[in-house]
Amino acid sequence: MLGFTIRRILQMIPTILAVALLVFVIFSIIPGSFASSLMSDGRGGADADMLARINAEFGLDKPVHVRFFEYITGLIQFDLGTSFKFREPVTDVINARIWASLKLSIAAMVFAIAIGVPLGFIAALRPGSILDTITMVFAVSGLSMPQFWLGLLLMYFFALQLGWLPSFGYGGGQLKYLILPAITLGVTPLALLARTTRAGVLEIMNEDFIRTAHSKGMSNARVIRWHLLRNVMVLVVTTIGLQFGSMMGQAVVIEKLFAWPGIGLLLVDSVAVRDIPVVQGTILVIVVWFLVINTFVDIIYAAIDPRIKQT
Amino acid sequence: MRGFNFNLWFGGFLTLVVVIGALFAPLLTSLDPVYDANLMNAELPPDGEFWFGTDEQGRDIFTRVLYGARISLTVGVVSQIINSVIGLALGISAAYWGGWWDDLVNGLTNVMLAIPSLIFALAIMAILGPGLLSLLIALGLTNWSWTCRIARSSTLSLKGQGYVQAAQTLGYGDIRIMATQLLPNMVGPILVISTLGIGAAVLAEAALSFLGLGIRPPFPSWGSMLTNARELIAIAPWATIFPGLAIFVTVLGFNLLGDGLRDYLDPHMRTREQ
């Protein structure tokens, strides 16, 4: 088990390096630079001297391979460079925003689990019932709906029409500001969880060991508790992990919509002004988050299901 | 429900409605989506003349939604074709040739799977700048990893089949074997993943345009229409409702069609799920 855990953690390193390389290469071939976007703010072309000075200040006049080497050496020491716009270390800029993103992701996931899992479970126990049909229609809709549109509709009804909740902003961390963005972000994982749970329960109910349990006279409640739940949980935990890992990526649009000051909003705003170190840094954080959660899920998975370890 | 593939038929119906709307837009409306602005008609609610109401410049939202279907479908279909070609070429060749090429493709696929495709597309859009061509490139290069995985695993299981070995014995070239012996045998699953991929691309286009990185106003992309609508939501909610509904219907259509195709091509799955 320990060997598996260590191996799984080490496997992340090449992927992280490859992503760092890919992100770096992509942003080294940008035609315009931060300097030119800073200078050409609609007041005519950029002044060549000024451009050179800004480029020198940020070390952009060095050749690409030197910059990449510096970037990777920095990365190993958790140094992501200096933001062009904020003139602060990127790690500080991200650090100031990441908690808002984490809070939003966790709230959305809690919402999705609390509703999605029981819904899928109940639907599967009565396949073909009205509740089952409604759940499935809801699940398919949730997966096809543009989240930001749902966010706009929620904003319209609950903030503008009913006035129950604030329409956007962070509100210094008050709970009522969290509700609408979290529901919006949570709908897709909710739909997926309902679907996965339902499919998982249906599949496992047909397994031999469930039939055996029933035939040896075990009560329905006990079969569900002892055999069904444990097996379905493996599937549900995997889905939760995958969804939670990719949530920071999905949150970008939602954070923009609700002006939620997380790293998604930071990414979009930094792309607009070509603050490349921040863009690279946020993308790396989102990817590392995804990999860490995935690795964690794999390890839990191996712990729950002893069959995995053999492979 | 058994025997009647609801997903296939309903998904096909929704998709057909959107395709017809896109193809025959000029016949279904006499107005122009960009130039027929009239401030006298600004922000009118839906009525007999303007079925979906008008926006802040007095343009007919129904017209703009219809023409928006052209952009969405173009981006969805073309970018998915690029993805499928990349995924198939990499997946089949990796499994067929094996060795360092397989390792390389596998590594690349894993890296692609680790970067959320919307984030990757966003990064590429940041470099290329807004526009239709950039969208096709950004979305066409970032969503091929599942196709690649499926193509690779299909090839691995087909490679040992008698007819592939027969083709090798007959002296067929590698490329010919991949194209004529391997490719036709994975059409089903690839068709399913590609149909679902079109839906995902339509959603991604809408999100990027909403962020101001995709199709820019005044052109009628559903995503960028929603950016404008956000400012007017208190006075003209219909400007939000209809473009979003169009995205929803389109994506739902492709998702159901994909699910339906999977059930149709693999009846075993269907009986098991019910």
Interface residues (C-beta under 8 A of the other chain):
Chain A: P14 T15 A18 V19 L22 V23 I26 F27 I29 I30 P31 P127 V140 S141 L143 S144 M145 P146 F148 W149 L152 L153 M155 Y156 L160 A199 L202 E203 N206 S246 M248 G249 Q250 V252 V253 K256 L257 L267 V268 V271 A272 R274 V279 I283 I286 V287 F290 L291
Chain B: G107 N110 V111 A114 I115 P116 L118 I119 L122 A123 I124 M125 A126 I127 G199 L203 A206 A207 F210 L211 G212 L213 G223 L226 A229 R230 I233 A234 P237 T240 I241 G244 I247 F248 V251 L252 N255 L256 D259 R272 E273 Q274
